């Protein structure tokens, strides 16, 4: 969609003729508010997703690894066997 300068001016003139000079600032304000709300909502979703990912990663880091526990219990049994032959 390569819109040149002439096409942009033509579009602005048509919009001005259709809606009038008084209505354009109101429409621009409404469009700006809508875009701002959309950006805020998308940022909120990004933050929420990031928080859930961080939460899941921290839970994975805090969850003990079963293979490590098994190795530790095997080592403990060897230590007991060395003490009580």
C-alpha positions in Angstrom: 0.0 0.0 0.0 2.2 2.7 -1.2 0.2 5.9 -0.8 1.8 8.9 -2.3 1.4 12.6 -1.3 -1.2 13.3 -4.0 -3.4 10.3 -2.9 -3.1 11.4 0.8 -4.2 14.9 0.0 -7.1 13.6 -2.1 -8.2 11.4 0.8 -8.0 14.3 3.3 -10.0 16.5 1.0 -12.7 13.9 0.6 -12.9 13.3 4.4 -13.1 17.0 5.0 -15.9 17.3 2.5 -17.8 14.3 4.0 -17.5 15.2 7.7 -16.8 18.9 7.8 -14.2 20.9 9.6 -15.9 20.8 13.0 -16.3 17.0 13.1 -12.7 16.1 12.1 -11.0 17.1 15.5 -13.6 15.0 17.4 -13.0 12.1 15.1 -9.2 12.4 15.4 -9.5 12.6 19.2 -11.7 9.5 19.3 -9.3 7.7 17.0 -6.3 8.6 19.2 -8.1 7.4 22.3 -9.0 4.1 20.6 -5.4 3.6 19.6 -4.1 4.4 23.1 -6.6 2.0 24.7 -5.6 -0.7 22.2 -1.9 -0.2 23.0 -2.6 -0.2 26.8 -4.6 -3.4 26.5 -1.9 -5.1 24.4 0.8 -4.0 26.9 -1.3 -5.4 29.7 -1.6 -8.7 27.9 2.1 -8.8 27.3 2.9 -8.1 30.9 0.4 -10.8 32.0 1.9 -13.4 29.7 5.4 -12.5 30.8 4.4 -12.8 34.5 2.9 -16.2 33.9 6.0 -17.4 32.0 8.3 -16.1 34.9 6.0 -17.8 37.4 6.2 -21.1 35.5 10.0 -20.8 35.2 10.4 -20.0 38.9 8.2 -23.0 39.8 10.3 -25.2 37.6 13.5 -24.0 39.3 12.0 -24.6 42.8 10.7 -28.1 42.0 13.3 -30.6 43.0 14.6 -32.8 40.2 13.7 -36.5 40.9 16.9 -37.8 39.4 18.9 -35.7 41.8 16.8 -36.9 44.8 17.4 -40.5 43.7 21.1 -39.9 43.4 21.2 -38.3 46.9 19.2 -41.2 48.5 21.5 -43.7 46.8 24.6 -41.8 48.1 23.0 -41.8 51.6 22.5 -45.5 51.5 26.2 -46.0 50.5 27.2 -43.8 53.4 25.2 -45.8 55.8 26.6 -49.1 54.5 30.1 -47.7 55.0 29.4 -46.8 58.6 27.5 -50.1 59.3 29.3 -52.9 57.4 
